[in-house]
Amino acid sequence: MFIVSKPTIIIIDDDIAILRTFTRIFERKGYSVTVAEKGKEAIEKLSINCYDIALIDLGLPDMEGMELFPLIQKTSPKTLKIILTGKTYLQDSIEGADAFIGKPVNPDKLLSIIDTKLKLRDIEI
């Protein structure tokens, strides 16, 4: 018998309402959720844990979210990097993201994208 672990997600956003809302949504779907409000906090968490998904706001108070990409790639190369931003015109200039979601976020659309991406990586949800 083997134990199937929950998919893990780190949500990196400085908007407390988004962190709370997404935490509830993902926990109800069976995910193990970690949150970070700043880039520095995310770096600490990413350096000690691997995640299946990193949901990253581009506009963090202490750095641009995409500055986290090299660390994620180094510590957990299979982590899905999903960008959240209100600046949809940046979509074509961001390399390394697995998906790009404009704000305001439709939770059903976000879950659908994540479910699809996880299935492509053979991660059970």
MDAnalysis code that builds the backbone (N, CA, C; Angstrom):
import MDAnalysis as mda
import numpy as np

u = mda.Universe.empty(375, n_residues=125, atom_resindex=np.repeat(np.arange(125), 3), trajectory=True)
u.add_TopologyAttr("name", ["N", "CA", "C"] * 125)
u.add_TopologyAttr("resid", np.arange(1, 126))
u.add_TopologyAttr("resname", ["MET", "PHE", "ILE", "VAL", "SER", "LYS", "PRO", "THR", "ILE", "ILE", "ILE", "ILE", "ASP", "ASP", "ASP", "ILE", "ALA", "ILE", "LEU", "ARG", "THR", "PHE", "THR", "ARG", "ILE", "PHE", "GLU", "ARG", "LYS", "GLY", "TYR", "SER", "VAL", "THR", "VAL", "ALA", "GLU", "LYS", "GLY", "LYS", "GLU", "ALA", "ILE", "GLU", "LYS", "LEU", "SER", "ILE", "ASN", "CYS", "TYR", "ASP", "ILE", "ALA", "LEU", "ILE", "ASP", "LEU", "GLY", "LEU", "PRO", "ASP", "MET", "GLU", "GLY", "MET", "GLU", "LEU", "PHE", "PRO", "LEU", "ILE", "GLN", "LYS", "THR", "SER", "PRO", "LYS", "THR", "LEU", "LYS", "ILE", "ILE", "LEU", "THR", "GLY", "LYS", "THR", "TYR", "LEU", "GLN", "ASP", "SER", "ILE", "GLU", "GLY", "ALA", "ASP", "ALA", "PHE", "ILE", "GLY", "LYS", "PRO", "VAL", "ASN", "PRO", "ASP", "LYS", "LEU", "LEU", "SER", "ILE", "ILE", "ASP", "THR", "LYS", "LEU", "LYS", "LEU", "ARG", "ASP", "ILE", "GLU", "ILE"])
u.atoms.positions = np.array([
    [0.844, -1.188, 0.000],
    [0.000, 0.000, 0.000],
    [0.881, 1.240, 0.000],
    [0.496, 2.220, -0.793],
    [1.262, 3.457, -0.825],
    [0.342, 4.625, -0.517],
    [0.943, 5.683, -0.038],
    [0.192, 6.873, 0.345],
    [0.319, 7.906, -0.763],
    [-0.803, 8.391, -1.239],
    [-0.804, 9.450, -2.237],
    [-0.850, 10.771, -1.484],
    [0.150, 11.604, -1.710],
    [0.178, 12.882, -1.006],
    [-0.655, 13.913, -1.762],
    [-1.068, 14.924, -1.039],
    [-1.830, 16.015, -1.626],
    [-0.916, 16.834, -2.524],
    [-1.467, 17.366, -3.617],
    [-0.662, 18.317, -4.394],
    [-0.336, 19.535, -3.513],
    [0.844, 20.061, -3.681],
    [1.269, 21.203, -2.870],
    [1.319, 22.458, -3.724],
    [0.915, 23.564, -3.113],
    [0.918, 24.840, -3.819],
    [1.423, 25.927, -2.884],
    [2.247, 26.804, -3.425],
    [2.630, 28.008, -2.699],
    [2.016, 29.183, -3.452],
    [1.300, 30.011, -2.715],
    [0.659, 31.191, -3.287],
    [1.459, 32.400, -2.819],
    [2.014, 33.127, -3.768],
    [2.881, 34.263, -3.466],
    [2.195, 35.524, -3.978],
    [1.638, 36.292, -3.050],
    [0.880, 37.487, -3.413],
    [0.832, 38.399, -2.198],
    [0.880, 39.704, -2.425],
    [0.833, 40.647, -1.304],
    [-0.595, 41.047, -0.945],
    [-1.575, 40.562, -1.670],
    [-2.978, 40.863, -1.405],
    [-3.547, 39.821, -0.441],
    [-3.795, 40.232, 0.796],
    [-4.269, 39.316, 1.834],
    [-5.588, 38.658, 1.437],
    [-6.473, 39.402, 0.795],
    [-7.765, 38.842, 0.389],
    [-7.567, 37.704, -0.616],
    [-6.642, 37.866, -1.544],
    [-6.351, 36.808, -2.515],
    [-5.773, 35.597, -1.801],
    [-4.846, 35.820, -0.879],
    [-4.258, 34.695, -0.146],
    [-5.323, 33.907, 0.602],
    [-6.210, 34.606, 1.304],
    [-7.265, 33.929, 2.064],
    [-8.227, 33.179, 1.152],
    [-8.671, 33.851, 0.103],
    [-9.635, 33.243, -0.813],
    [-9.046, 32.014, -1.494],
    [-7.845, 32.150, -2.046],
    [-7.234, 31.026, -2.740],
    [-6.879, 29.893, -1.789],
    [-6.486, 30.230, -0.575],
    [-6.205, 29.181, 0.407],
    [-7.453, 28.336, 0.631],
    [-8.587, 28.995, 0.845],
    [-9.847, 28.253, 1.044],
    [-10.191, 27.403, -0.175],
    [-10.081, 27.986, -1.350],
    [-10.427, 27.269, -2.580],
    [-9.547, 26.035, -2.753],
    [-8.248, 26.206, -2.614],
    [-7.337, 25.079, -2.840],
    [-7.424, 24.029, -1.737],
    [-7.603, 24.439, -0.506],
    [-7.746, 23.456, 0.570],
    [-9.008, 22.616, 0.376],
    [-10.089, 23.234, -0.075],
    [-11.327, 22.478, -0.356],
    [-11.120, 21.460, -1.471],
    [-10.221, 21.768, -2.396],
    [-9.911, 20.849, -3.495],
    [-8.898, 19.782, -3.095],
    [-8.393, 19.845, -1.858],
    [-7.477, 18.816, -1.378],
    [-6.008, 19.146, -1.496],
    [-5.677, 20.389, -1.771],
    [-4.279, 20.801, -1.880],
    [-3.706, 21.123, -0.497],
    [-2.411, 20.967, -0.370],
    [-1.678, 21.453, 0.793],
    [-1.163, 22.844, 0.407],
    [-1.573, 23.871, 1.166],
    [-1.327, 25.257, 0.777],
    [-0.325, 25.943, 1.708],
    [0.615, 26.671, 1.096],
    [1.546, 27.544, 1.797],
    [1.391, 28.925, 1.166],
    [1.494, 29.970, 1.968],
    [1.380, 31.325, 1.427],
    [2.609, 32.157, 1.789],
    [2.863, 33.149, 0.953],
    [3.940, 34.116, 1.202],
    [3.473, 35.467, 0.672],
    [3.660, 36.520, 1.487],
    [3.234, 37.865, 1.092],
    [4.320, 38.663, 0.389],
    [5.565, 38.250, 0.537],
    [6.686, 38.977, -0.058],
    [7.639, 37.989, -0.716],
    [8.444, 38.519, -1.615],
    [9.429, 37.691, -2.288],
    [10.409, 37.041, -1.338],
    [10.883, 37.802, -0.348],
    [11.859, 37.264, 0.600],
    [11.272, 36.090, 1.383],
    [10.033, 36.222, 1.803],
    [9.360, 35.134, 2.514],
    [9.205, 33.918, 1.589],
    [8.870, 34.161, 0.332],
    [8.738, 33.074, -0.641],
    [10.079, 32.363, -0.835],
    [11.166, 33.127, -0.921],
    [12.496, 32.541, -1.095],
    [12.813, 31.601, 0.055],
    [12.524, 32.015, 1.279],
    [12.769, 31.164, 2.446],
    [11.993, 29.854, 2.339],
    [10.724, 29.950, 1.988],
    [9.883, 28.756, 1.908],
    [10.271, 27.867, 0.733],
    [10.598, 28.489, -0.400],
    [10.996, 27.722, -1.574],
    [12.343, 27.026, -1.392],
    [13.190, 27.584, -0.549],
    [14.511, 26.981, -0.356],
    [14.470, 25.741, 0.537],
    [13.380, 25.564, 1.300],
    [13.303, 24.394, 2.178],
    [12.206, 23.390, 1.792],
    [11.326, 23.778, 0.876],
    [10.239, 22.892, 0.452],
    [10.113, 22.892, -1.059],
    [9.667, 21.764, -1.598],
    [9.334, 21.671, -3.019],
    [7.819, 21.716, -3.147],
    [7.347, 22.369, -4.171],
    [5.912, 22.508, -4.399],
    [5.575, 22.018, -5.805],
    [4.364, 21.498, -5.963],
    [3.903, 21.113, -7.288],
    [3.569, 22.350, -8.112],
    [3.057, 23.394, -7.430],
    [2.615, 24.607, -8.108],
    [3.088, 25.832, -7.337],
    [3.536, 26.837, -8.075],
    [3.818, 28.150, -7.494],
    [2.924, 29.143, -8.221],
    [1.998, 29.727, -7.482],
    [1.092, 30.749, -8.006],
    [1.695, 32.091, -7.603],
    [2.193, 32.853, -8.582],
    [3.062, 33.992, -8.298],
    [2.483, 35.298, -8.845],
    [2.310, 36.266, -7.969],
    [1.942, 37.618, -8.395],
    [3.215, 38.299, -8.888],
    [3.131, 38.959, -10.023],
    [4.318, 39.639, -10.553],
    [4.718, 40.835, -9.711],
    [3.742, 41.567, -9.177],
    [4.040, 42.807, -8.465],
    [4.103, 42.627, -6.960],
    [5.185, 42.058, -6.477],
    [5.384, 41.914, -5.035],
    [6.013, 43.186, -4.488],
    [5.829, 43.469, -3.201],
    [6.345, 44.732, -2.662],
    [7.872, 44.834, -2.638],
    [8.569, 43.705, -2.600],
    [10.026, 43.751, -2.475],
    [10.773, 43.233, -3.702],
    [10.048, 42.758, -4.719],
    [10.691, 42.283, -5.945],
    [9.626, 41.956, -6.988],
    [10.069, 41.725, -8.183],
    [9.175, 41.232, -9.229],
    [9.053, 39.718, -9.052],
    [7.851, 39.204, -9.190],
    [7.609, 37.777, -8.979],
    [8.465, 36.874, -9.845],
    [8.750, 37.316, -11.074],
    [9.539, 36.445, -11.954],
    [10.995, 36.311, -11.514],
    [11.432, 37.145, -10.575],
    [12.777, 36.988, -10.018],
    [12.890, 35.688, -9.223],
    [11.748, 35.089, -8.878],
    [11.737, 33.823, -8.143],
    [11.967, 32.623, -9.059],
    [11.797, 32.796, -10.367],
    [11.912, 31.690, -11.309],
    [13.227, 30.912, -11.197],
    [14.389, 31.589, -11.169],
    [15.640, 30.829, -11.091],
    [15.733, 29.951, -9.830],
    [15.274, 30.464, -8.703],
    [15.305, 29.672, -7.474],
    [14.382, 28.465, -7.593],
    [13.190, 28.679, -8.113],
    [12.247, 27.568, -8.285],
    [12.843, 26.535, -9.232],
    [13.429, 26.999, -10.322],
    [14.018, 26.074, -11.296],
    [15.162, 25.277, -10.674],
    [15.934, 25.919, -9.823],
    [17.081, 25.256, -9.199],
    [16.639, 24.253, -8.132],
    [15.709, 24.636, -7.274],
    [15.333, 23.782, -6.147],
    [14.245, 22.772, -6.486],
    [13.403, 23.100, -7.466],
    [12.274, 22.229, -7.787],
    [11.873, 22.429, -9.252],
    [12.664, 21.890, -10.177],
    [12.449, 22.166, -11.595],
    [11.094, 21.722, -12.147],
    [10.410, 20.801, -11.489],
    [9.113, 20.344, -11.980],
    [7.945, 21.194, -11.481],
    [8.230, 22.179, -10.638],
    [7.177, 23.046, -10.124],
    [6.545, 23.846, -11.256],
    [5.227, 23.826, -11.322],
    [4.500, 24.642, -12.291],
    [4.514, 26.093, -11.816],
    [4.914, 26.992, -12.673],
    [4.958, 28.409, -12.333],
    [3.807, 29.111, -13.043],
    [2.828, 29.565, -12.253],
    [1.657, 30.232, -12.808],
    [1.665, 31.680, -12.342],
    [1.640, 32.582, -13.305],
    [1.737, 34.011, -13.031],
    [0.342, 34.621, -12.895],
    [0.192, 35.468, -11.874],
    [-1.012, 36.274, -11.680],
    [-0.611, 37.739, -11.831],
    [-1.359, 38.480, -12.629],
    [-1.065, 39.905, -12.732],
    [-2.221, 40.660, -13.377],
    [-2.304, 41.918, -13.045],
    [-3.263, 42.799, -13.694],
    [-2.683, 43.390, -14.966],
    [-1.414, 43.156, -15.192],
    [-0.712, 43.719, -16.355],
    [-0.635, 42.672, -17.463],
    [-1.761, 42.406, -18.107],
    [-1.823, 41.337, -19.094],
    [-0.946, 41.591, -20.317],
    [-0.572, 42.829, -20.565],
    [0.286, 43.125, -21.710],
    [1.700, 42.542, -21.538],
    [2.055, 42.116, -20.344],
    [3.383, 41.546, -20.094],
    [3.485, 40.068, -20.468],
    [2.364, 39.448, -20.794],
    [2.322, 38.009, -21.015],
    [3.389, 37.516, -21.987],
    [3.595, 38.210, -23.077],
    [4.546, 37.759, -24.084],
    [6.000, 37.968, -23.680],
    [6.251, 38.766, -22.649],
    [7.633, 39.062, -22.265],
    [8.133, 38.223, -21.097],
    [7.313, 37.286, -20.612],
    [7.708, 36.485, -19.456],
    [8.059, 35.069, -19.909],
    [9.324, 34.722, -19.761],
    [9.778, 33.388, -20.127],
    [9.815, 32.502, -18.897],
    [9.465, 31.247, -19.086],
    [9.564, 30.278, -18.002],
    [8.267, 30.025, -17.262],
    [7.241, 30.805, -17.547],
    [5.950, 30.586, -16.889],
    [5.204, 29.468, -17.607],
    [4.529, 28.623, -16.827],
    [3.728, 27.543, -17.398],
    [2.328, 28.016, -17.760],
    [1.880, 29.083, -17.120],
    [0.568, 29.664, -17.420],
    [0.564, 31.105, -16.939],
    [-0.348, 31.857, -17.486],
    [-0.453, 33.284, -17.195],
    [-1.924, 33.602, -16.992],
    [-2.289, 34.111, -15.823],
    [-3.679, 34.424, -15.499],
    [-3.789, 35.915, -15.176],
    [-4.674, 36.604, -15.879],
    [-4.901, 38.015, -15.617],
    [-5.833, 38.218, -14.428],
    [-5.605, 39.305, -13.703],
    [-6.493, 39.665, -12.604],
    [-7.578, 40.579, -13.146],
    [-8.777, 40.528, -12.662],
    [-9.239, 39.654, -11.586],
    [-9.306, 38.200, -12.063],
    [-9.042, 37.303, -11.144],
    [-8.939, 35.884, -11.448],
    [-10.302, 35.214, -11.322],
    [-10.641, 34.432, -12.335],
    [-11.815, 33.580, -12.261],
    [-11.357, 32.273, -11.609],
    [-11.799, 31.973, -10.375],
    [-11.318, 30.776, -9.677],
    [-11.543, 29.477, -10.444],
    [-12.687, 29.350, -11.117],
    [-12.951, 28.119, -11.874],
    [-11.966, 27.955, -13.028],
    [-11.664, 29.055, -13.705],
    [-10.695, 29.017, -14.800],
    [-9.301, 28.651, -14.271],
    [-8.927, 29.257, -13.151],
    [-7.630, 28.961, -12.545],
    [-7.529, 27.491, -12.170],
    [-8.548, 26.954, -11.502],
    [-8.545, 25.538, -11.113],
    [-8.480, 24.635, -12.333],
    [-9.189, 24.986, -13.380],
    [-9.172, 24.188, -14.601],
    [-7.778, 24.157, -15.223],
    [-7.128, 25.312, -15.280],
    [-5.772, 25.382, -15.826],
    [-4.810, 24.556, -14.983],
    [-4.905, 24.697, -13.676],
    [-4.007, 23.949, -12.790],
    [-4.257, 22.449, -12.900],
    [-5.521, 22.036, -12.900],
    [-5.841, 20.604, -13.030],
    [-5.256, 20.035, -14.318],
    [-5.407, 20.775, -15.410],
    [-4.885, 20.326, -16.705],
    [-3.369, 20.212, -16.664],
    [-2.714, 21.236, -16.131],
    [-1.248, 21.231, -16.069],
    [-0.728, 20.098, -15.179],
    [-1.402, 19.841, -14.052],
    [-0.975, 18.763, -13.163],
    [-1.138, 17.399, -13.833],
    [-2.225, 17.216, -14.548],
    [-2.447, 15.947, -15.253],
    [-1.367, 15.719, -16.298],
    [-0.948, 16.788, -16.954],
    [0.134, 16.664, -17.939],
    [1.451, 16.261, -17.279],
    [1.600, 16.597, -16.013],
    [2.808, 16.235, -15.258],
    [2.613, 14.941, -14.469],
    [1.473, 14.276, -14.655],
    [1.140, 13.035, -13.949],
    [1.101, 13.207, -12.447],
    [0.562, 14.332, -11.992],
    [0.388, 14.575, -10.568],
    [-1.090, 14.418, -10.281],
    [-1.417, 13.504, -9.382],
    [-2.820, 13.243, -9.025],
    [-3.387, 14.342, -8.180],
    [-4.642, 14.709, -8.455],
    [-5.346, 15.704, -7.652],
    [-6.550, 15.092, -6.987],
])
